[in-house]
């Protein structure tokens, strides 16, 4: 179930060869119409649709054996499901829950600790945008084999989200992560507000999905790095996280990043503290994985293009001797070619670059480190599934 990277690698090696494995972000309705991740109803035949996260599958539905249950047309052996209770709310969730479960909400919606104040009309659309981005995040985490446990199940190590606005004193909330709780100012769902903040913060890129991928990186640092065998290697590569975060924050906003930051980090903000370097690099790893996966699902490849990019050698990797090193480099080089092609497409429309970042060798080593951490965790998830 969780051999995500192995499947991705095989598709990079032969992107135009059809197979029986998962088909990325494109599925088919029973009528033949293409379906996409956020769809809850087929626009051609009006069939109801549902996304099953454990199988990473969106499918048309038919009534199940009991009223209120549903079967996936292309996955009948999976049994019956119910639709998430947030389907008929502004969140418009299209995910499925096993029929035997007593939970009213799917795994993604069960992560919410606080939803926006829906007495404010603007928050309906804001919440829809936020949940659309969060579902994409959670689907990817599950596909990678990472554990997604709500705080309502495990308060100490679980994950939760607060989507909030201005408090009674008129103070705006601060987006961030603390002990598994990710807080987001719901106004980040307003495009104009988010763009204004992006310019003020001198950020080349700012999206809801980008926020979530960055903040969840902090959460998984606590889960996968702290107090594990990865901690010392992390410090050797990213720096010592025991350095004062408050002092680092003050230094960053008073003096900015060091002059040579582009040689060692994926973004200026990543220079602020080892935790932020990890979170920024983690977010970019998730960006790259999802974008390459989606591009291959649409048959896109820059392999035949005459793009003047020097492929990274094995010596660039965190562990050049790792047996999966060549496959990881193929993925990185495929991403760089794809990003170059998509940047040109954006420019042809008069838009900012699709991916306004440069990946120096030092960042490739950090990305490989994160890849190995995730692969180890995903492998354990596989072992759990096989043992059941």
N, C-alpha and C positions, 0 to 999 in steps of 0.2 A: 504493500500500500504506500509506503513512504519512500520508495526508490525514485524519488523525484529527479534527482540530479542524473542518475543513470539513464532515465528516459530522455531527459533533456539533452544529454551528451550524444545519445544515438541519433536524435533528430538534428543536432548540429552537424554531425558527420554525414548524414544523408537527409537534408531538409525536405526534399521533394519526393521521398519514398513513403508511400502510404503504409500505415501499420494498424495494428489493433489496439495500440496503447491509447492512453487518454489523449484527447484532441485539443489540449490547451484551453483557450477561452472561447472556442466555437463549438456549439453542439447543434443537433438537428431535432426539430419537432417531428412528431409522427407524420405530419403532412409534408415534410421535407424542407420547411422553412428554417433558415439559420437562426439560432438562438444565442443570446449573449448573457453574460454573467448576471446582469441586473434585471433581466426580464422576468415577469411573473405571469404573463399571458402571451400566447403566440399572436402576433399581429395579423397573421394570415388566416388561421382557422379558429382563433379564439380559444384554443385549448389552454387549460390552466397548466402552469409550470411550477416546478419546485427544484431547489438546489440541495443536493445531499452532500454535505461537506466531507464526510469520511471517504467517499468515493470521488470527490471533486467532479460531480456530475450534475448538470442541469438537464431536465427531461420533462416531456409532457406527462400529464397525470391522467389516470382513470380512477373511478371510484373504487375504494377498497372493500374488503369483506364486511366491515362495520361502518355505519354512518359516521361521517367525519374523518374517515381514514382514506388514504390514497396510495396507489401503486404507480411506480415510475414505468412508463411504457417500455423503455429499453433496459430495465433493470428489475424485472419482476421477481427474480430470486432474492432480492434484498428484503422482501417483505413489505409490510404496510407502514405508512408514515402519516403523521399529522402535519398540518401547516403551522408555522410559528404564529403565536397570538399577535405579534406585531405586524402581521400582514395588513390588517385593516386600520392601522394607525398611520400617522405621517411618516413613520420609519419605513413603511412599505416593504417589510422583510419577506423575501421569497424563499427562505430556507425551510428545510423539513426536519422533523423530529421523529424518532422511532415511535411507532404507535403504542408500544408498551411503556414508554416513559410517561411519568406523571408531570413532568416539567411543562409549563405553558409556553416557555420561550426556548428558542434554539440556542446553541452554544455561543453564538456571537451576541445575541441580545441579552443573554444571561450575564454578560460582563458589565452591563450598565448598572452603576450604583445610583446615579442621578441623571435624569433626562431633562431637557430644557423646559422652562416654564411655558406650557402650551396655551396659557391665557394670553400670551403675547403673539399676535397673528404671524409676525415674521418668523417666529421660531418653528413653525410647522415646516416650512421649506428648508430652514437651516438644519433641522434635525434629520430630514430626509437626506440631505447632502452628506452630513456627518456619518450617518449609518451606512450609506453606500460605500464611503471610503473605509469605514471600520470593517465591514463585511469582507471587502477585498483583502484587507490586512489579515484578518483571522483565517480566511480560506487559505492564504499563502502559508501562514504559520503551520496550519494543520498539514498541508501538503509537504512541507519540509520535515515533518515528523516532530515538531516542537510541541511540548505539552501546553495546552491552553486550559487553565483551571480557574474558574471564577472565584473571587474572594468570598462569595456567598457559600462556597463549598470548603475553601481553605483560607481563612482570614490571614494566616501568617505568610503563605507563599503564593496566594492566588493573585489574579489580575482583575482590575476593575477600572471603570471610566466614569468620570464626572463631567457632564456637559452643562456648563453653568454660565450665567451672565453677570451683570453688575449686581453687587450686593446692596443691602439696605442703606449702607453708608455711601453708596455711589462709587465703590471701588471695583475696578475690572479684575477678574480672576487672572491668575498667572498660569499659562500653559506649562506643564512640567510633569515629572514623575516623582513619586515618593512612596517607597515601600509597596510597590505594586499598584498604586493608584495613579492613573493618568488623568490629569485635569486639562480641559480644553475650554477656552473662551468661545462660546457658541457664535460670537460675531466673526470668528475665523471662517465661518461658512459663507459670509458675505464677500463676494469677489472684490468689490471696491475697497472694503476695509482691509482685506488681506493684502491686496496690492499696495495700498498705502503703507502698511507696516513693512512689507517687503522692501520698499524703497527706503524707508526711514532706517531700517536695519542693515541696508546695503547688502541684501541677500540676492544671489542670482536666481534662487529657486525657492518657492514657498507654496506648498499645497497642503490640503487636509491629509491626504495619504502620506505625504512626506513627513508631516508632524507625527502621525501615528507610528510610522516606521522608526523615526528617530527615538521617540519616547519609549516605545516598546523595546528598543535596544538597551536602554537603561535597565528595564525590568529583567531582560534575559542576562545582562551582566551579573545581576544579583543571583540569578538561578544557575548559570552555567560557568561563571568565572570565579566569583568570590568563594573562598574556602574549597577550591577544587585544585586538581593538578595543573590546571591552565593558568593559575594566578601568576606564578613567577614568569612563565613565558610571556604572558600579557604585559607584565611590567618591563620586561626586556624590550618589547616591541613598541608599546604605546606610551610607556612611562609609568611612574609610580603614582597610583591613584590616592595615596595617603597625603599627597601635597594638599595644602589648604585650598578648598574649592572657593571659599569666599575671597581669598587673596587673588586667586587666578581670575575670578570673574571681574574683580575690580581692575586688575592689570589689563585685561582684555579690552574693557570698555573705556579705559582711560588712554591706553597707548596703542590699541589695535594689535593685530597679529605680527609676529616677527617677519622680517623682510623676505626670508627664504621659505615661507610656509608652503608655497606651491611645490617645493621639492619633496616634502615629507607628508603632507596632509591633503585630504580630498576637498577641504573647504577652509576658509579663514576661521570659522567658528570652531573647527576641530582642533585648532592650536590652543584653545583656551585651557583645557585640562584633559588628562588621559581619559576620563569618563566621557567627555564630549567627543574626543577623537574616536573612541570606540562606537558611540551612538551614531555619529555621522557616517562612519565607514560601514557600520551595520545597515543603516538605512540605504546606502548606495548599493550594498550587496543585494538587498531585497528589490530595489529598483531594477537592477540589472537582470536578476533572475526572472522577474515578472515580465519585463519588456521583451527579453529574448524569447521566453516561452510564448508570449502573445504573438510576436512577429512570426515565429515558426508555425504557429497555428494558422496564420493567414498565408503561409507559403512565402514569406518575405525573407530574403537573404541578400547580403551585399557581397557574397562570395565572388560573383562574376564581375563585380565592379572594379575598375582600375583605381583603387584608393591607395594613396602613397602612405601607408602606415607600416612601420616596422613591427613585426610580431614580437611579443615579449619572450625571452628565452627562459628555460627552466630555472636558471640561476636567479631569476627575479623572485621566485616563490619563497614563502616562509620556510617551507620544507622541500627543497629541490629534489630530494630522494624519495618523496612520497609516491607510491605507485599510481595514485590518481592525479599526479601533477600535470601530465600531458592533457588529460581531459579538462582540467580546470583552465589551463592556458587556452585551449580551444574555445572554451566558453568566453573567457575574457576578450580574446581577439575577435570573436564573433560579435561581442557587444560593441567593441570600439568601431568596427566596420559598420554595424547597424546604426550606432549613434551618429557617425559621420554622415551617413545617408539621410537620416531623419533630420539632422541639423540643416542640411541643404534644402530639404523639403520645407522646413519651417521658414527658412530665409526666402524661398520662392514665393511664400505667402505674405512676406513682410512681417513675420512673427519672430520673437526672440528664439534663440537656439533651443531645440528640444532638450538637449543635455549640455548645459553651459559649464562643463567641468573638464579638467584634464587629469588623467590618471598617471602619475609618475611611478617609477618602479617601487618606491617605498610604500605607496598605497596598494600596489598589487600584492606585496608581501602581507600587508594587513588584511586585505580581502581574503587571501588564501588562509590566513590564520582563522578568520571568522568562518570560512567555508569548512575547515576541518572541525571546528567546534560544533557547528550545526550538523555536519555529517555524523559525528560521533553520537550526538543526541538523537538524531533521526534513526541511526542504527539501533539504538536501544529501544526506540519506539517500535521498530520492526520486530525486534525480539519479543516484545510484549505481545504484539499482534499474533505472531506465529505460535506463541505458547498458549494462546487462548483456545 
